[in-house]
């Protein structure tokens, strides 16, 4: 996977960075968890502080255009983001007693 950051804007009012990126990949389309992990490594931030806003790809192309928001703190994220957006792309908790 090869990331190219198109735009990195600071939003002081909401204590976050708003990032637009282009991702080029080989093979199968990467999952949201893989994209978040790679973006966190690139920006040197923790995964719980990153929200992938949108990912857009075209049929037949190995390129994704995306938007992400990186918050300064967990509290700033909880004030702004909906809970379903925070849970999207994260591993589901395993149920106890399930095989």
C-alpha positions in Angstrom: 0.0 0.0 0.0 1.2 3.4 -0.9 -0.3 6.5 0.7 -0.2 10.0 -0.7 -1.6 12.7 1.5 -3.3 15.3 -0.7 -4.5 17.7 2.1 -3.8 18.0 5.8 -5.8 20.8 7.4 -6.0 21.7 11.1 -9.4 22.4 12.6 -8.7 24.1 16.0 -12.4 24.5 16.8 -12.9 20.7 16.9 -9.4 19.8 18.0 -8.6 17.6 15.0 -6.8 17.3 11.7 -8.8 16.7 8.5 -6.8 14.6 6.0 -7.5 13.7 2.4 -5.4 10.9 0.9 -5.0 8.7 -2.1 -4.1 5.0 -1.5 -2.7 2.8 -4.2 -2.6 -1.0 -3.5 -1.9 -4.3 -5.2 -4.2 -7.3 -5.0 -7.4 -7.3 -3.0 -9.0 -4.1 -1.6 -7.6 -3.4 1.9 -10.0 -3.5 4.8 -10.8 -0.4 6.9 -8.7 -1.8 9.7 -5.7 -2.2 7.4 -6.1 1.3 6.1 -6.4 2.8 9.6 -3.4 0.9 10.8 -1.2 2.1 7.9 -2.5 5.7 8.2 -1.7 5.7 12.0 1.8 4.4 11.3 2.3 7.1 8.7 1.0 10.0 10.9 2.4 8.6 14.1 -0.9 8.6 16.0 -2.9 6.0 18.0 -5.7 4.1 16.2 -8.5 5.1 18.6 -8.0 8.7 17.6 -8.6 8.1 13.9 -11.9 8.1 12.1 -12.1 7.1 8.4 -14.8 9.3 7.0 -15.1 8.1 3.4 -13.4 5.7 1.1 -14.1 5.8 -2.6 -12.8 3.4 -5.2 -13.6 2.9 -8.9 -14.2 -0.5 -10.5 -11.1 -1.9 -12.1 -8.7 0.6 -10.5 -6.4 -0.2 -7.6 -6.7 3.3 -6.1 -8.8 4.6 -3.2 -9.6 8.3 -2.4 -10.4 8.8 1.2 -10.9 11.2 4.0 -9.9 10.8 7.7 -10.2 12.8 10.9 -7.4 12.6 13.5 -8.4 13.9 16.9 -6.1 15.3 19.6 -7.8 13.4 22.5 -10.4 10.7 23.0 -12.6 13.3 24.7 -12.6 15.6 21.7 -13.6 12.6 19.5 -16.4 11.6 21.8 -17.8 15.2 21.7 -18.0 15.3 18.0 -18.3 11.8 16.4 -21.3 9.5 16.4 -20.7 6.2 18.1 -21.4 4.1 15.0 -18.6 5.9 13.1 -16.2 5.1 15.9 -17.2 1.4 15.9 -17.0 1.1 12.1 -14.0 -0.8 10.9 -13.0 -2.1 14.4 -13.0 -5.8 15.2 -16.3 -7.0 16.7 -16.1 -8.1 20.3 -16.4 -11.8 20.7 -19.3 -13.2 22.6 -18.6 -15.2 25.7 -19.3 -18.9 25.3 -19.4 -18.8 21.5 -17.3 -21.3 19.7 
